[in-house]
Amino acid sequence: LGDWHQADTACGLVLKEEPENVKALFRRARALQEMGEYREAEQSLRKLLEIDKENKEASRMLVKLRQSVKSEVEQQRSMFSRMARGLG
């Protein structure tokens, strides 16, 4: 887990100097994905794809991330629904 945090931090430093560094955006997205930070990872990939629209690997990762985000939202809805029923 620590390695992914280090990767995110390192990519963040690169992106401060070079905000359009495709490699750093991709690696940051990968690190964020591994840490379960799906929405932030999706933002990095969207920015990457604005710069490099033909990046197939980033496009594939974005599809997987969207599925993860959808699953996460469904889990949250289910949890909140159970909590609300418990209060009622």
N, C-alpha and C positions, 0 to 999 in steps of 0.2 A: 504493500500500500504506500509506503514511504517513497518508493521510486517514482510512482505516478505523481505524487505531490511535488517531488523535485523536478520532474519533467514539466509539469504545469508552470512552476516557478521560473524555470530556465526559459521556457517559451515566452512567458510573460515579459521577461527582460529583453529578449530579442525583439518582440513585437513593439516594445516601447521605442526602440531605435528604428525598426523597420516594420511598420504596421501592416504592410502588404506582403510579408515574407510567407510564401505559400507553405513551405516546409514546416515552419514554426506553427502556423495556423492548423495544419493537419496534425502535427504531433500533439499540440495542445488539445485539440478535439479528441484525439485518442486517449490522452491521459484523463480528461474530464469524463469521457465515457466509462473508462475503467473505474473511476471513483464514484460513478452513479450520478454525476452532474450532467444529466442528459440535455437539459435546456441550454446550459452554457456551451456544451459541446456542439449542439445544433447551431448556435449563433456563430461559433468559430467556423463551422463548415459552410454556413451561408455566406459569410464574408469571403472565405476561400473561393467559393464558386462564383462570386461576383467578379473576382480577379481572374480566375482560371475556369471558365465555364465548361471546358472539355475534360476536366479532371474526373475520370471515371471512378477512381478509388474513393474520392470524396463523395461522389454521388451515391455510390453503394453504401457508404457508411451513413450518409444522411438518411437513406431509406430505413436502415436498421435503427437509427436513433429515433426516428419518428415513431416506429413501432414501440420502442422502449418508453417514449414519452406517453404514448396512448395507453400503454399498459399501466404505467405509473398513475396516470389520471384516473383510470378505472379502479385501481386499488384504493386510491384516496377516496373516491366517491363511495365505494363499498364500506370503507372504514367509517366515514362520516355518517353514512346511512345507519350503520349499526349503533353508532354513538347516539344519534338522534332518537332512535327507537328506545334506547336505554333511558333517555331522559323523559320520554313521553309516557 
